[in-house]
Amino acid sequence: PGGSRARRRCSSAAPRAWRRSPRAIAHLNDDHADALLEMVQALGGHPDATAARCLDADRTGLDLIAETPTGETQVRVGYEEPIEEPGGLRKATVRLAQKARAELGMDQRPVSAE
């Protein structure tokens, strides 16, 4: 009917394509190295780690490098659930930091409402 075809919009429950954020990774390394270390120690299986840095982040977790007495090792720390929204990286990472501090028996830090 008629000469025009209606375009069908594709809607899906699947999340949008993940976009890695080099700025977010740099921010983690520059401003939150202590939290990354706590994550590696409490959640990454390296309680003897002395430093950590973030290599990458995706929808399901962080890829970290832990410095241990025996050298550097790559560690994967997964989020409680996959990120489904654009602002989810910060929220998921804050949750990991809080979980790590709780596992280590440390007081929680206040989280800014950025």
Secondary structure in CASP SS format (residue, H / E / C, confidence):
PFRMAT SS
TARGET T0000
AUTHOR 0000-0000-0000
METHOD secondary structure of the structure
MODEL  1
P C 1.00
G C 1.00
G C 1.00
S C 1.00
R C 1.00
A C 1.00
R C 1.00
R C 1.00
R C 1.00
C C 1.00
S C 1.00
S C 1.00
A C 1.00
A C 1.00
P C 1.00
R C 1.00
A C 1.00
W C 1.00
R C 1.00
R C 1.00
S C 1.00
P H 1.00
R H 1.00
A H 1.00
I H 1.00
A H 1.00
H H 1.00
L H 1.00
N H 1.00
D H 1.00
D H 1.00
H C 1.00
A H 1.00
D H 1.00
A H 1.00
L H 1.00
L H 1.00
E H 1.00
M H 1.00
V H 1.00
Q H 1.00
A H 1.00
L H 1.00
G C 1.00
G C 1.00
H C 1.00
P C 1.00
D C 1.00
A C 1.00
T C 1.00
A E 1.00
A E 1.00
R E 1.00
C E 1.00
L E 1.00
D E 1.00
A E 1.00
D E 1.00
R C 1.00
T C 1.00
G E 1.00
L E 1.00
D E 1.00
L E 1.00
I E 1.00
A E 1.00
E E 1.00
T E 1.00
P C 1.00
T C 1.00
G E 1.00
E E 1.00
T E 1.00
Q E 1.00
V E 1.00
R E 1.00
V E 1.00
G E 1.00
Y C 1.00
E C 1.00
E C 1.00
P C 1.00
I C 1.00
E C 1.00
E C 1.00
P C 1.00
G C 1.00
G H 1.00
L H 1.00
R H 1.00
K H 1.00
A H 1.00
T H 1.00
V H 1.00
R H 1.00
L H 1.00
A H 1.00
Q H 1.00
K H 1.00
A H 1.00
R H 1.00
A H 1.00
E H 1.00
L C 1.00
G C 1.00
M C 1.00
D C 1.00
Q C 1.00
R C 1.00
P C 1.00
V C 1.00
S C 1.00
A C 1.00
E C 1.00
END
